[in-house]
């Protein structure tokens, strides 16, 4: 087993915080300029490890405009609102909506994550405005966990959180956003965020020398317990209550 070095953990934590910030608020001219200046996403600590990831990194870099004007900012704002504010794209950034059988917000995943956060001394600032299972808060937790993960148990806990939460719904979120966005920026950002989390999970598996569980095994853990089959009572002569 190889524990992640401190510099690597800190670099990955900064990655997660940067991704969280981009999902957190509307783009400004200053943010776009900073992304262009730093060569985002080439400045991420976790570099692409597959052809699909490399293509996504390239698409993300191309989606950051060299020149920003009011019209582009308006288009960015429209996509942001449709994803994160109004739900117009049907691509909720909250886990419960994807995993709950009735696609309702603030369901079991939110409470599960609340317990995970509480164990780390964290809490959502205002769960009514931004529930615990919101993408931004999950990425911020990943950043916090990486900063604290100085032993195998901590790495294993982070791996479990990724398996049981982020990686169960991020693929569907990314696909929906990619399909419905008007501008490529948020479309590609969603896919990049998913692939970054996938690569982080692969890295944790390598460090722990423990293979990732199959998706079927993960989903089986979340299936409702089947109730024992009800057996009708047989009629026994003389056993009925008497008047």
Residue pairs with C-beta under 8 A, 6 or more apart in sequence:
1 152
1 207
1 208
1 209
2 206
2 207
2 209
3 150
3 151
3 152
3 155
3 207
4 12
4 146
4 149
4 155
4 203
4 207
6 150
8 45
9 146
9 147
9 149
9 150
10 146
10 147
11 45
11 46
12 45
12 46
12 146
12 200
13 142
13 143
13 144
13 146
13 147
14 45
14 143
15 44
15 45
15 46
15 196
16 139
16 140
16 142
16 143
16 146
17 139
17 140
17 143
18 40
18 44
19 139
19 189
19 192
19 193
19 196
20 135
20 136
20 139
20 140
20 143
22 31
22 189
23 84
23 93
23 135
23 136
23 139
23 189
23 193
24 136
25 80
26 76
26 77
26 80
26 81
27 73
27 76
27 77
27 80
27 185
28 73
29 68
29 73
32 64
32 65
32 68
33 68
35 64
36 64
36 65
36 66
39 61
40 60
40 61
40 64
41 57
41 60
41 61
41 192
42 57
42 61
44 196
46 196
46 199
46 200
46 203
47 57
48 54
48 56
48 57
48 195
48 199
49 199
49 202
52 195
53 195
53 199
56 188
56 191
56 192
56 195
57 192
59 184
59 188
59 191
60 188
60 189
60 192
62 184
63 183
63 184
63 185
63 187
63 188
63 189
64 185
65 72
72 183
75 182
75 183
76 183
76 185
76 186
78 182
79 181
79 182
79 183
79 185
79 186
79 187
80 186
81 88
82 88
82 89
82 180
82 181
83 89
83 91
83 93
83 177
83 181
83 186
84 93
89 176
89 177
89 180
89 181
90 176
90 180
91 173
91 176
91 177
91 180
91 190
92 98
92 105
92 173
93 134
93 135
93 136
93 173
94 105
94 106
94 110
94 131
94 133
94 134
94 135
95 109
95 110
95 113
95 133
95 135
95 138
95 165
95 166
95 168
95 169
96 104
96 105
96 106
96 107
96 108
96 109
96 110
96 131
96 133
97 103
97 104
97 105
98 168
98 169
98 172
98 173
99 107
99 108
99 109
99 168
99 169
99 222
100 107
100 108
100 109
105 131
106 127
106 131
106 133
109 133
109 165
110 127
110 131
110 132
110 133
111 132
112 164
112 165
113 132
113 133
113 137
113 138
113 141
113 165
114 123
114 124
114 127
114 132
116 141
116 161
117 123
117 124
117 132
117 137
117 141
120 141
120 144
120 145
120 148
122 141
122 144
124 130
124 131
124 132
124 134
124 137
130 136
130 137
131 137
133 165
135 170
135 173
135 193
138 165
138 166
139 193
141 161
142 158
142 161
142 162
142 166
142 197
142 200
145 154
145 157
145 158
145 161
146 158
148 154
149 155
149 157
149 158
152 208
155 204
155 207
155 208
156 208
156 210
158 204
159 201
159 204
159 205
159 208
159 210
159 212
162 197
162 200
162 201
162 204
163 201
163 212
163 213
163 218
164 218
164 221
164 222
166 197
167 194
167 197
167 198
167 201
168 218
168 219
170 193
170 194
170 197
171 194
173 190
173 194
174 190
174 191
174 193
174 194
177 186
177 187
177 190
178 187
178 188
178 190
178 191
181 187
201 212
202 212
205 211
205 212
